[in-house]
């Protein structure tokens, strides 16, 4: 068995371990992993009603699609970044006792977050399809690419934040502040035009790019060429980050 085959087997094992972790988290509950989707539905319902009323929404069906996908995608990005800040520290014993690449631990955490995202998406999307059945056509006609792109974005954030949090521990203290301000200042639960002359503020949040790319197909702005270009760019960036993290693995281990 060559090294590449071994690495792919480890990747599959990482995915399986991530699923076991997610399942075990809800073992003692009656609804199991369905709580992931239910918690998102409750959050979207409460915040959506508040923000929709404050911003004077008239087309509530379209707004619920906009808000639901915004919360879902933002939650995926924010959770991924937050968890990545402490990932290598939490995995310290395993890293020092197992001769495996750091990237496998990062990918395992990404699998964990991705499974959670997909469970939440399925439950929310069923409700959205009941509101607008046309969304089912949008999904199969290219909307799924937006979901792939945000999952790839989460992997990029993990590959950046995990080693960065080891090299610059103070970043872990700044991350929650940045995420909170980014959420409040970005058009996730409100339309961009609601900001009026302050619409430019939404451009200051680089994370919003992934929210916009993943949500646009479902709100009538499907651009297949843009989605494919974004996908290919992210794939190339991921390979670069995997190479760099593996190259500097020993330096990161010494800092743990």
C-alpha positions in Angstrom: 0.0 0.0 0.0 1.5 3.3 -1.1 1.4 6.5 0.9 -1.4 8.0 -1.2 -3.7 5.0 -0.6 -2.9 5.2 3.1 -3.8 8.9 3.2 -7.1 8.3 1.4 -7.9 5.5 3.9 -7.2 7.9 6.7 -9.5 10.4 5.2 -12.3 7.9 5.1 -11.6 7.1 8.7 -11.6 10.7 9.6 -15.1 11.1 8.1 -16.3 8.0 10.0 -14.9 9.3 13.3 -16.5 12.7 12.7 -19.9 11.1 12.1 -19.5 9.0 15.3 -18.7 12.2 17.2 -21.7 14.0 15.9 -24.0 11.0 16.6 -22.7 10.5 20.1 -23.4 14.1 20.9 -27.2 13.4 20.6 -27.2 9.8 21.8 -29.3 10.5 24.9 -31.9 12.6 23.1 -35.2 11.4 21.5 -34.7 13.2 18.2 -31.0 12.6 17.8 -29.2 14.7 15.2 -32.6 16.2 14.1 -31.9 18.7 16.9 -29.3 20.4 14.7 -32.0 21.3 12.2 -34.6 22.1 14.9 -32.3 24.5 16.7 -31.7 26.3 13.4 -35.4 26.5 12.6 -36.1 28.0 16.1 -33.3 30.5 15.7 -34.4 31.5 12.2 -38.0 31.9 13.2 -37.3 34.2 16.1 -34.5 36.3 14.5 -36.4 36.4 11.2 -39.5 37.8 12.8 -37.6 40.5 14.6 -35.4 41.6 11.7 -38.1 41.2 9.2 -40.4 43.5 11.2 -37.7 46.0 11.9 -36.8 46.3 8.3 -40.4 46.5 7.0 -40.4 43.2 5.0 -43.5 42.8 2.7 -42.7 39.7 0.8 -42.3 37.3 3.7 -41.9 34.1 1.6 -38.8 35.5 -0.2 -37.5 36.9 3.0 -37.7 33.6 4.9 -35.6 31.9 2.1 -33.1 34.8 2.3 -32.9 34.7 6.1 -32.9 31.0 6.5 -30.0 30.4 4.1 -28.2 33.3 5.5 -28.3 32.0 9.0 -27.5 28.5 7.9 -24.4 29.5 5.9 -23.2 32.0 8.5 -23.6 29.4 11.3 -21.4 27.0 9.2 -18.7 29.6 8.7 -18.7 31.0 12.2 -18.7 27.5 13.9 -15.9 26.3 11.6 -13.7 29.3 12.5 -14.5 29.2 16.2 -13.8 25.5 16.5 -10.6 25.8 14.4 -9.1 28.2 17.0 -8.9 25.5 19.6 -8.7 22.4 17.4 -5.0 21.6 17.5 -4.8 22.4 21.2 -7.7 20.1 21.9 -6.0 17.4 19.7 -2.6 17.9 21.3 -2.3 14.4 22.9 -3.5 12.6 19.7 -1.1 14.7 17.6 1.9 14.0 19.8 1.2 10.2 20.1 0.1 9.4 16.6 2.3 9.7 13.5 -0.3 11.2 11.2 -0.5 14.5 9.3 -2.0 17.5 11.1 -4.2 18.0 8.1 -6.1 14.8 8.9 -7.2 16.3 12.2 -8.3 19.5 10.5 -10.2 17.5 7.9 -11.9 15.4 10.6 -13.1 18.6 12.2 -14.3 19.8 8.8 -16.2 16.6 8.3 -17.9 17.1 11.6 -19.0 20.6 10.8 -20.0 19.6 7.2 -22.3 16.8 8.5 -23.9 19.2 10.9 -24.4 21.7 8.1 -25.9 19.2 5.7 -28.4 17.9 8.3 -29.5 21.5 9.0 -29.8 22.3 5.3 -31.9 19.2 4.6 -34.4 20.1 7.3 -34.6 23.8 6.5 -34.7 23.1 2.7 -37.8 20.9 3.1 -39.6 23.8 4.7 -38.4 26.3 2.1 -39.5 24.0 -0.7 -43.0 24.0 0.8 -42.9 27.8 0.6 -41.6 27.8 -2.9 -41.5 24.5 -4.7 -39.4 26.1 -7.5 -36.4 25.9 -5.2 -36.2 22.2 -5.8 -35.5 22.8 -9.5 -33.0 25.5 -8.6 -31.1 23.1 -6.4 -30.7 20.4 -9.1 -30.1 23.0 -11.8 -26.9 24.3 -10.1 -27.9 25.5 -6.7 -26.0 22.6 -5.1 -22.8 24.3 -6.3 -23.3 27.1 -3.8 -23.4 24.5 -1.0 -20.3 22.9 -2.2 -18.6 26.2 -2.3 -19.4 27.2 1.2 -18.2 23.7 2.5 -14.9 24.3 0.6 -14.7 27.7 2.1 -15.1 26.2 5.6 -12.2 23.9 4.9 -10.1 26.9 3.8 -10.9 28.7 7.0 -10.0 25.6 9.1 -6.7 25.2 7.3 -5.9 28.8 7.9 -7.2 29.3 11.4 -6.0 26.0 13.0 -2.2 26.6 12.5 -2.6 30.4 12.9 -4.2 29.9 16.4 -1.1 27.9 17.4 1.4 30.5 16.1 -0.7 33.5 17.4 -2.7 32.5 20.4 -4.1 36.0 20.9 -6.2 35.5 17.7 -8.5 33.2 19.7 -9.5 36.1 21.8 -10.2 38.4 18.8 -12.1 35.8 16.8 -15.4 35.9 18.7 -15.4 39.7 18.6 -14.8 39.8 14.9 -17.5 37.2 14.2 -20.1 39.0 16.3 -19.4 42.4 14.6 -19.3 40.7 11.2 -22.7 39.1 11.8 -24.4 42.3 12.9 -22.9 44.4 10.2 -23.5 42.1 7.3 -26.8 41.6 5.3 -27.4 38.1 6.6 -30.8 38.7 8.2 -31.6 42.0 6.4 -31.4 43.1 2.8 -28.4 45.1 1.8 -30.6 48.1 0.7 -31.8 48.4 4.3 -28.5 49.9 5.2 -29.2 52.9 3.0 -26.1 55.0 2.5 -24.1 52.6 4.7 -24.5 49.8 2.2 -20.7 49.8 1.8 -20.2 48.5 5.3 -21.3 45.0 4.0 -18.2 45.0 1.8 -15.9 45.2 4.8 -16.7 41.6 5.8 -14.7 39.2 3.7 -16.6 36.2 5.1 -19.9 37.5 3.6 -18.5 36.6 0.1 -19.1 32.9 0.9 -22.6 33.6 2.3 -23.5 35.5 -0.8 -22.1 32.9 -3.2 -23.9 30.1 -1.5 -27.3 31.9 -1.2 -27.6 33.7 -4.5 -28.7 30.7 -6.6 -31.7 30.3 -4.3 -32.8 33.9 -4.4 -32.8 34.2 -8.2 -29.2 35.0 -9.0 -27.9 31.7 -10.3 -24.6 32.2 -12.2 -23.1 28.8 -13.1 -19.9 30.2 -14.5 -19.2 32.3 -11.3 -19.9 29.2 -9.2 -17.6 27.0 -11.2 -14.8 29.6 -11.2 -15.1 30.0 -7.4 -15.1 26.2 -7.0 -11.9 25.7 -9.0 -10.2 28.6 -7.3 -11.0 27.2 -3.9 -9.8 23.7 -4.9 -6.4 25.1 -5.9 -6.1 27.2 -2.7 -7.0 24.1 -0.6 -4.2 22.1 -2.2 -1.8 24.9 -1.5 -2.8 25.1 2.2 -2.6 21.4 2.6 0.9 21.5 1.3 1.9 24.4 3.6 0.4 22.9 6.7 2.1 19.5 6.2 5.4 21.2 5.4 5.4 23.1 8.6 4.0 20.4 10.7 7.0 20.0 13.0 7.1 23.7 13.8 3.4 23.6 14.8 3.9 20.5 16.9 6.7 22.2 18.8 4.5 25.2 19.6 1.7 23.1 21.1 
